[in-house]
């Protein structure tokens, strides 16, 4: 399924107003920490002055809404002993489904089975968005420190002490390592590997079709001369004027040309 991506920049947010740029070195994944699946709720709350948080996008189950230019500095990670991922990482918030609360950083009343389809939609969109950004900024999702969640950023000393997305995704059997591999695979386009035998068959079919193509009108006089002079005679597949010549065929052509010019049969 193609990623549905739109833009609603938080132009009234102080972070947007600051307009600071970064060179993206990675992606930080967050979840909102509240049971609210509608990204517009956050956009309305955050698109005003005095809000000390701003991410680059919200990931919903049916869309992704970009809220900052990708190369602008967000306010999402806080800081740690080694600095802040705000200076290096693009960020997005994954919207959580309705129906649960939080107690001591853990989801309470969260129905894993009921929310499985919702989670899979969120996860797929997060993968596709991250793959797009990794391609755009030439990032390797498997390189350490490139794709992190907030908890992973804290462990590296570049984010404040938050648990997301580790409080949610493992309930559905997904880890950040799984996510990185999924992004890597999405960057490859999900294409199946073509075997040598399959490639050979496709190439043979392509060459055969080229050989059957009608020659261009502009070569008519030259073709007539070459045929009458005995330089070309074709084979079981015909004259193959639109096919490619091998080195062997080129040498044979030059040899025949010498024979014709010297009057040899």
C-alpha positions in Angstrom: 0.0 0.0 0.0 1.4 3.4 -1.0 2.1 5.8 1.8 -0.4 8.6 2.1 1.6 11.7 3.1 0.4 15.2 3.5 1.7 18.4 5.0 0.3 20.6 7.8 3.2 22.6 9.1 2.9 23.9 12.6 3.6 27.4 11.6 2.5 29.0 14.8 4.6 26.7 17.0 7.7 28.4 18.5 9.9 25.6 17.1 8.8 26.3 13.6 9.2 30.0 14.1 12.8 29.4 15.2 13.5 27.9 11.8 16.8 26.2 12.7 18.1 23.7 10.2 19.9 20.3 10.8 21.6 17.8 8.6 19.6 14.7 9.3 21.7 11.8 10.6 18.9 9.5 11.8 15.3 9.0 12.7 13.7 8.9 16.2 10.4 7.1 16.7 8.0 8.3 19.4 4.5 7.4 20.5 2.2 10.0 21.9 1.7 8.4 25.3 -2.0 9.0 25.3 -4.9 7.1 23.9 -5.7 9.4 21.0 -5.7 8.0 17.4 -6.6 11.4 15.8 -3.5 13.3 14.7 -5.5 16.5 14.3 -6.0 16.7 18.0 -2.3 17.1 18.5 -1.9 19.4 15.5 -4.5 21.8 16.9 -2.9 21.7 20.4 0.6 22.2 19.1 0.1 24.7 16.4 0.3 27.8 18.7 3.0 29.7 20.6 4.2 28.5 24.0 4.1 24.8 23.2 7.6 23.4 24.0 7.3 20.3 21.7 7.3 19.8 18.0 7.9 16.8 15.8 8.4 16.4 12.1 5.3 14.2 11.5 2.4 12.3 13.0 1.8 8.7 11.9 -1.8 7.6 12.0 -3.3 4.3 10.8 -4.4 5.7 7.4 -2.0 8.6 6.8 1.2 10.5 7.7 1.0 14.2 8.3 4.3 16.1 8.0 4.4 19.0 10.5 7.9 20.3 10.1 10.3 20.4 7.1 12.4 17.3 7.4 15.7 19.3 7.7 14.4 21.6 10.4 15.4 21.1 14.0 12.5 19.6 16.1 11.8 19.7 19.8 11.1 16.1 20.5 14.0 14.3 22.3 15.0 16.5 25.2 18.7 15.9 26.0 21.1 13.6 27.7 24.7 13.4 28.8 25.9 13.3 25.2 23.8 16.0 23.7 20.4 16.0 22.0 18.9 14.1 19.1 17.0 17.3 18.3 20.2 18.3 16.5 20.5 15.2 14.4 17.3 13.2 14.1 14.1 13.5 12.2 11.2 12.6 14.5 7.6 11.4 14.3 4.9 10.5 16.8 2.9 7.3 16.4 -0.7 7.9 17.4 -2.0 5.4 19.9 -5.5 3.8 19.8 -8.3 4.8 22.1 -9.3 2.8 25.2 -6.3 2.7 27.6 -4.6 4.8 30.3 -1.2 4.9 31.8 0.2 4.1 35.2 3.9 4.4 36.0 4.8 4.5 32.3 2.8 1.3 31.5 -0.3 0.9 29.4 -3.3 0.0 31.5 -6.4 -1.6 30.0 -4.8 -2.0 26.6 -6.4 -4.8 24.5 -3.7 -6.3 22.3 -6.0 -8.5 20.3 -8.5 -5.7 19.6 -5.8 -3.3 18.6 -3.7 -5.6 16.5 -5.0 -4.4 13.1 -4.6 -0.8 14.3 -1.0 -1.4 15.3 -0.1 -3.1 12.1 -1.4 -0.1 10.1 0.7 2.2 12.3 3.7 0.0 12.0 3.5 -0.3 8.2 3.2 3.5 7.8 6.1 4.1 10.2 8.2 1.6 8.2 7.3 3.3 4.9 8.0 6.8 6.2 11.3 5.7 7.6 12.3 4.0 4.4 11.4 7.1 2.4 13.5 9.3 4.7 16.5 6.9 4.7 16.5 6.9 0.9 16.2 10.7 0.8 19.0 11.3 3.2 21.1 8.3 2.3 20.8 6.7 5.8 21.6 3.1 6.6 18.8 1.9 8.9 21.0 -0.9 10.2 23.9 1.4 11.2 23.9 1.9 15.0 22.3 5.1 16.1 20.5 5.8 12.9 17.0 4.6 13.8 16.1 4.9 17.5 13.1 5.2 19.6 13.0 7.7 22.5 14.1 5.0 24.9 17.0 4.1 22.7 18.0 7.8 22.4 18.1 8.0 26.2 20.4 4.9 26.4 22.8 6.7 24.0 22.7 9.8 26.1 21.0 12.0 23.4 17.4 12.0 24.8 15.5 12.4 28.0 14.3 9.4 30.0 11.2 8.2 28.2 10.1 4.6 27.5 8.4 5.0 24.1 8.0 3.0 22.0 9.1 0.2 24.2 5.9 0.4 26.3 3.8 -0.4 23.3 5.4 -2.2 20.3 6.6 -5.2 22.2 3.0 -6.0 23.2 2.5 -6.8 19.5 5.8 -8.7 19.3 7.8 -5.9 17.6 11.2 -4.6 18.7 13.3 -1.8 17.3 15.6 -4.3 15.7 12.5 -5.7 13.9 11.7 -2.2 12.8 15.1 -1.5 11.5 15.1 -4.7 9.4 11.6 -3.9 8.1 12.9 -0.4 7.0 15.9 -2.0 5.3 13.6 -4.5 3.5 11.2 -1.7 2.5 14.2 0.3 1.0 14.9 -2.7 -1.2 11.4 -2.3 -2.6 10.2 -5.7 -1.5 11.3 -7.2 -4.8 11.9 -10.8 -5.2 15.4 -11.9 -6.1 15.8 -12.8 -9.8 17.8 -16.0 -10.4 20.4 -16.2 -13.1 18.2 -18.7 -15.0 15.3 -16.2 -14.8 17.5 -13.3 -16.0 18.9 -15.4 -18.9 15.3 -16.3 -20.0 14.2 -12.7 -19.8 17.3 -11.5 -21.8 16.8 -14.2 -24.5 13.1 -13.1 -24.9 14.1 -9.4 -25.1 16.8 -10.1 -27.8 14.3 -12.2 -29.8 11.8 -9.5 -29.7 14.3 -6.9 -30.8 15.4 -9.2 -33.7 11.8 -9.3 -34.9 11.3 -5.5 -34.9 10.9 -3.8 -38.2 14.0 -1.9 -39.3 13.9 1.9 -39.7 13.1 3.4 -43.1 16.3 5.5 -43.1 18.5 2.4 -43.4 16.6 1.0 -46.4 19.2 1.9 -49.1 22.1 0.6 -46.9 20.3 -2.6 -46.1 19.6 -3.2 -49.8 23.2 -2.6 -50.7 24.5 -4.9 -47.9 22.1 -7.7 -48.9 22.9 -7.4 -52.7 26.7 -7.4 -51.9 26.3 -10.5 -49.8 27.5 -8.8 -46.6 24.5 -9.9 -44.7 22.3 -12.9 -45.3 20.4 -13.4 -42.0 19.7 -16.7 -40.3 16.7 -18.8 -39.2 15.4 -15.9 -37.2 15.5 -13.5 -40.2 17.7 -10.5 -40.8 17.5 -9.3 -37.2 18.3 -5.7 -38.2 17.2 -4.4 -34.8 19.2 -6.9 -32.8 22.6 -6.4 -31.2 25.7 -7.7 -33.0 28.1 -9.9 -31.0 31.9 -9.6 -31.4 31.8 -12.8 -33.4 29.2 -11.5 -35.8 31.1 -8.2 -36.1 34.3 -10.0 -37.1 32.3 -12.2 -39.5 30.8 -9.1 -41.1 34.3 -7.5 -41.5 35.6 -10.7 -43.0 32.8 -10.9 -45.5 33.4 -7.3 -46.4 37.0 -8.0 -47.2 36.1 -11.0 -49.3 33.5 -9.0 -51.3 35.9 -6.1 -51.9 38.6 -8.5 -53.0 36.2 -10.3 -55.3 36.4 -13.6 -53.5 33.3 -15.8 -53.3 
